[in-house]
């Protein structure tokens, strides 16, 4: 039985898998996914010797041995990057390893650089002082490109050379789900069912229930019509239908729209319109338009001025409200819209994703009721 490490490049092997490579009495090999899946068997030695052997092997002239899924063995233990790593190359490496080695069972994925979330760890390897010093020296010798740059653009980073190497045991499905959450849309993975755990998450269920109640209170007359833009799989649309509203759910993404159409069959109209379509071409009149947590995706909120309604219902996190929405509605948008009321739907909290595999801070939600001014023509 051997430890097979899938790393993007040589420095990644040292930065994230040193504890695995330091098992001198266990056979080991490295597959460099960023180097054409170059396959290098390692000598029976400590991690520093093995990593230097790996680096030398990459400079030898002549054709290199490569690894293919046909070599996968259930007798081996496979290690790879986190498919939710915010470094795209390492994430794609981890995803590819999960897909290629799926027949051998779960792959052990390094925590890596995934500071956007916390993870339920399956395996942790605290390094000794000798091992950590060895890692630091190796990364210096390799002039490591695995360390984040000053322009990484992330506020919260996991350690770039952790003193405790942590691993998640993932099957292919969960690895693809994690990758999707960070890199969707991407043709490398299919769209998972309920990718944001709307059905299982207490936070999301409370957010949607609070949104339904707020919309119902704002539109109290029976059969009021509402267009919900960006309905995803129709979870909130279903609640609005159950509240007695006449719902048109729009969702441009094919996978989500097909699921929403199946879920809402006979109860709501489902279309492929984007907000821009609704504003400029489709022109679907309604008592209200609901933009629930979708204004992240609009380049310019002024597009709302052309929607076929006099009542705009917007939900968004407090941070987005203060940085993007209020400056618009109280600035250039004030000629068209008047903020009639503001309602705190729920506050920020930690919430699980991917069936308890990871958790992160959800930012809460605020509802704005915006009324078109009488002089502002549609």
C-alpha positions in Angstrom: 0.0 0.0 0.0 1.4 3.4 -1.0 0.5 7.1 -0.3 -0.3 8.8 -3.6 -0.2 12.5 -3.3 -1.8 14.7 -6.0 -0.3 18.1 -5.9 -0.5 21.0 -8.3 3.3 21.7 -8.2 6.3 20.7 -6.2 6.0 23.4 -3.5 2.4 22.4 -2.9 3.6 18.9 -2.0 5.8 20.4 0.7 3.3 23.0 1.9 0.3 20.8 2.4 1.4 17.1 2.5 4.7 17.1 4.4 3.3 14.9 7.2 2.3 12.3 4.6 5.6 12.4 2.8 7.5 12.1 6.1 6.5 8.5 6.6 9.7 7.0 5.5 8.6 3.4 6.1 5.6 3.8 3.8 5.9 3.7 -0.1 5.0 7.1 -1.6 4.6 8.8 -5.0 3.6 12.2 -6.1 1.4 13.1 -9.1 1.9 16.7 -10.3 -1.4 17.6 -11.9 0.0 21.0 -13.0 2.8 19.2 -14.8 0.9 17.0 -17.1 0.1 14.5 -14.3 3.8 13.7 -14.0 4.3 10.6 -11.8 7.3 10.4 -9.5 8.0 7.5 -7.1 9.8 8.6 -4.0 12.6 6.8 -2.1 12.3 5.5 1.4 13.4 8.6 3.2 12.2 11.6 5.2 10.0 14.3 3.7 12.9 16.8 2.9 14.8 14.1 1.0 11.7 13.0 -0.9 10.7 16.6 -1.9 14.2 17.3 -3.1 14.1 14.1 -5.1 10.8 15.2 -6.6 12.2 18.6 -7.5 15.2 17.0 -9.2 13.0 14.6 -11.1 11.1 17.5 -12.7 14.4 18.9 -14.2 15.6 15.7 -15.7 15.7 15.6 -19.5 13.6 13.1 -21.5 10.0 12.0 -21.3 8.4 11.8 -17.9 6.2 9.0 -16.5 2.6 10.0 -16.1 -0.3 8.8 -14.0 -3.7 7.8 -15.4 -6.9 6.7 -13.7 -6.2 3.2 -14.9 -3.5 3.0 -12.2 -5.8 3.7 -9.3 -5.8 1.0 -6.6 -8.0 0.5 -3.6 -4.9 -0.6 -1.7 -3.4 2.9 -2.0 -4.3 6.0 0.0 -4.9 9.1 -2.1 -4.3 12.7 -1.0 -5.2 15.9 -2.8 -5.9 19.6 -2.6 -9.2 21.0 -1.3 -11.7 21.4 -4.2 -13.0 24.5 -2.4 -9.5 26.1 -2.3 -9.7 29.7 -3.3 -6.6 29.2 -5.6 -8.3 28.0 -8.8 -5.4 25.8 -10.0 -5.2 23.9 -6.7 -9.0 23.6 -6.5 -9.1 22.1 -10.0 -6.3 19.8 -9.0 -8.2 18.5 -6.0 -11.4 18.1 -8.1 -9.6 16.2 -10.8 -7.9 13.9 -8.3 -11.3 13.2 -6.6 -12.8 12.3 -10.0 -9.8 10.2 -11.2 -9.4 8.2 -8.0 -13.1 7.8 -7.2 -13.1 4.1 -7.8 -10.7 3.6 -4.8 -13.0 5.3 -2.3 -12.8 8.7 -0.5 -9.8 10.9 -1.1 -8.1 12.7 1.8 -8.2 16.4 0.8 -5.9 19.0 2.4 -7.7 21.9 4.1 -5.5 24.2 2.0 -6.4 27.9 1.5 -10.1 28.0 2.1 -10.5 30.8 4.6 -14.1 31.6 3.4 -15.3 28.6 5.4 -14.5 26.3 8.4 -14.6 22.6 7.8 -15.4 19.5 9.8 -11.9 17.8 9.8 -11.6 14.0 9.6 -7.8 13.8 10.1 -5.2 16.1 11.6 -1.4 15.7 11.6 0.3 18.1 14.1 3.9 18.6 12.9 6.9 18.3 15.2 9.3 21.2 15.4 11.7 19.2 13.1 9.0 18.8 10.5 7.9 22.4 10.6 11.4 23.7 10.3 11.9 21.3 7.4 8.8 22.6 5.7 9.9 26.2 6.1 13.4 25.5 4.7 11.9 23.5 1.7 9.5 26.3 0.8 12.4 28.8 0.9 14.6 26.6 -1.3 11.7 26.1 -3.7 11.0 29.8 -3.8 7.5 28.7 -3.1 4.7 29.9 -5.3 2.2 28.2 -2.9 2.4 31.2 -0.5 -0.3 33.8 -1.0 0.7 37.1 -2.4 0.0 40.5 -1.0 -2.6 41.0 -3.8 -4.5 37.8 -3.0 -7.6 39.8 -2.2 -8.8 37.7 0.7 -9.4 39.0 4.2 -9.3 35.7 5.9 -6.8 33.1 4.8 -6.0 29.7 6.2 -2.3 29.2 7.1 -0.1 28.9 4.0 2.3 26.5 5.8 0.3 25.1 8.6 1.9 23.5 11.6 -1.0 21.1 11.7 -2.0 19.6 8.4 -5.7 18.8 8.3 -7.6 16.6 5.9 -11.2 16.0 4.8 -12.3 12.6 3.6 -14.5 13.2 0.5 -16.2 11.0 -2.1 -16.5 12.4 -5.6 -20.0 13.8 -5.1 -19.1 15.9 -2.1 -15.8 17.0 -3.7 -17.8 18.2 -6.7 -20.3 20.0 -4.5 -17.5 21.9 -2.7 -16.0 22.9 -6.0 -19.3 24.1 -7.3 -19.9 26.4 -4.3 -16.8 28.3 -5.0 -16.5 28.2 -8.8 -20.0 27.9 -10.2 -20.9 28.0 -13.0 -18.2 25.7 -14.3 -18.4 22.9 -16.9 -16.1 20.7 -14.8 -19.0 19.7 -12.5 -22.7 19.1 -12.8 -25.0 21.3 -10.7 -25.7 19.5 -7.4 -29.2 19.2 -6.1 -30.0 22.0 -3.6 -26.4 23.3 -3.6 -26.9 25.8 -0.8 -28.8 23.4 1.5 -32.0 25.4 1.4 -34.0 22.3 2.4 -31.8 21.4 5.4 -30.4 24.6 6.6 -32.2 26.2 9.6 -30.8 29.6 8.6 -32.1 29.3 5.0 -35.5 28.0 6.1 -35.9 30.8 8.5 -34.8 33.4 5.9 -37.3 32.1 3.4 -40.1 31.9 5.9 -39.4 35.4 7.1 -39.3 36.6 3.5 -42.6 35.0 2.7 -44.3 36.5 5.7 -42.9 39.9 4.9 -44.1 39.7 1.3 -47.5 38.5 2.4 -47.9 41.4 4.8 -46.8 43.9 2.1 -49.3 42.4 -0.4 -52.3 41.6 1.9 -55.0 41.4 -0.8 -55.9 37.8 -2.1 -54.3 36.7 -5.3 -51.8 39.6 -5.5 -49.3 39.0 -8.3 -45.5 38.9 -7.7 -42.6 38.2 -10.0 -39.7 36.5 -8.2 -36.5 37.1 -10.1 -33.7 34.6 -9.7 -35.9 31.9 -8.2 -33.2 29.2 -8.3 -34.9 25.8 -7.7 -38.1 27.5 -6.5 -37.9 26.9 -2.7 -39.1 30.5 -1.9 -41.5 30.5 -4.9 -43.2 27.5 -3.4 -43.7 29.2 -0.1 -45.2 32.3 -1.9 -47.6 30.1 -3.7 -48.7 28.4 -0.5 -49.3 31.9 0.9 -51.9 32.5 -1.8 -49.9 34.7 -4.1 -50.0 34.6 -7.9 -46.3 33.8 -8.6 -44.2 34.1 -11.7 -40.7 32.7 -11.0 -37.9 33.5 -13.3 -34.6 31.6 -13.5 -32.1 31.9 -16.4 -30.0 28.9 -15.3 -31.3 25.8 -17.2 -30.7 23.3 -14.4 -32.3 25.4 -11.7 -35.2 26.4 -14.0 -36.0 22.8 -14.9 -36.1 21.9 -11.2 -38.3 24.9 -10.4 -40.7 24.1 -13.2 -41.1 20.5 -11.8 -41.5 21.7 -8.3 -44.0 24.5 -9.1 -46.0 22.6 -11.9 -49.6 23.8 -11.9 -49.0 26.4 -9.2 -46.7 29.1 -10.8 -45.5 30.3 -14.1 -41.7 29.7 -14.6 -39.7 31.6 -17.2 -36.0 31.9 -18.2 -35.9 35.7 -17.9 -33.1 37.6 -16.3 -33.8 40.9 -14.5 -32.5 42.7 -17.5 -34.9 40.7 -19.7 -37.8 41.6 -17.4 -36.8 45.3 -17.5 -36.2 45.7 -21.3 -38.0 43.0 -23.3 -40.3 40.7 -21.5 -42.3 43.3 -19.5 -44.3 41.1 -17.2 -46.7 43.3 -15.2 -47.2 42.5 -11.5 -48.3 44.0 -8.3 -44.8 43.6 -7.0 -41.4 42.4 -8.1 -39.3 40.5 -5.6 -35.5 40.6 -5.9 -34.5 38.3 -3.0 -30.8 38.1 -2.5 -30.1 38.6 -6.2 -28.8 42.2 -6.4 -25.2 40.8 -6.0 -25.5 39.9 -9.6 -26.7 43.2 -11.0 -24.0 45.5 -12.4 -26.4 48.5 -12.0 -29.5 48.6 -9.8 -30.9 51.3 -12.1 -32.2 48.4 -14.3 -35.0 48.1 -11.7 -36.5 51.4 -12.9 -37.8 49.7 -16.1 -39.5 46.8 -14.3 -43.3 46.6 -15.0 -44.4 47.3 -11.4 -44.8 50.2 -9.0 -43.7 48.2 -6.0 -40.2 46.7 -5.6 -39.4 44.3 -2.8 -35.7 43.8 -2.2 -33.9 41.6 0.3 -30.1 41.7 0.9 -27.6 41.5 3.6 -27.1 44.6 5.7 -23.5 45.1 4.3 -24.8 45.1 0.7 -27.7 47.4 1.7 -25.3 50.0 3.1 -22.6 49.8 0.5 -24.6 49.4 -2.8 -28.4 49.6 -2.3 -28.9 52.6 0.0 -26.5 54.8 -2.0 -28.6 54.0 -5.1 -32.1 54.3 -3.7 -31.2 57.5 -1.8 -29.0 58.8 -4.6 -29.7 58.5 -8.4 -32.5 56.0 -7.8 -34.5 58.5 -5.6 -36.0 60.1 -8.7 -37.8 56.8 -9.4 -38.1 54.9 -6.1 -39.0 55.9 -2.5 -38.0 53.6 0.3 -41.3 53.1 2.1 -40.1 50.7 4.8 -37.2 48.6 6.0 -37.5 45.4 7.9 -34.9 43.2 9.5 -35.7 39.6 8.4 -33.0 37.9 10.3 -29.5 38.6 11.6 -26.1 37.1 10.7 -25.1 33.7 12.0 -23.0 30.7 11.3 -24.6 28.0 9.2 -23.7 24.6 7.9 -23.4 23.7 4.2 -22.9 20.4 2.3 -24.8 18.4 4.9 -22.6 19.5 7.8 -19.2 19.3 6.1 -18.5 23.0 6.3 -19.8 26.1 7.9 -19.6 29.8 7.3 -21.0 33.1 8.3 -24.3 33.9 6.6 -24.8 37.6 6.5 -28.4 38.0 7.4 -31.2 39.7 5.4 -33.0 43.0 5.4 -36.2 43.7 3.4 -36.8 47.0 1.6 -40.2 48.1 0.3 -39.6 50.6 -2.5 -42.6 52.5 -4.1 -42.3 54.1 -7.5 -42.8 57.8 -7.4 -45.9 59.1 -9.2 -43.9 61.2 -11.6 -41.5 58.3 -12.6 -43.0 56.6 -15.6 -42.2 52.9 -16.2 
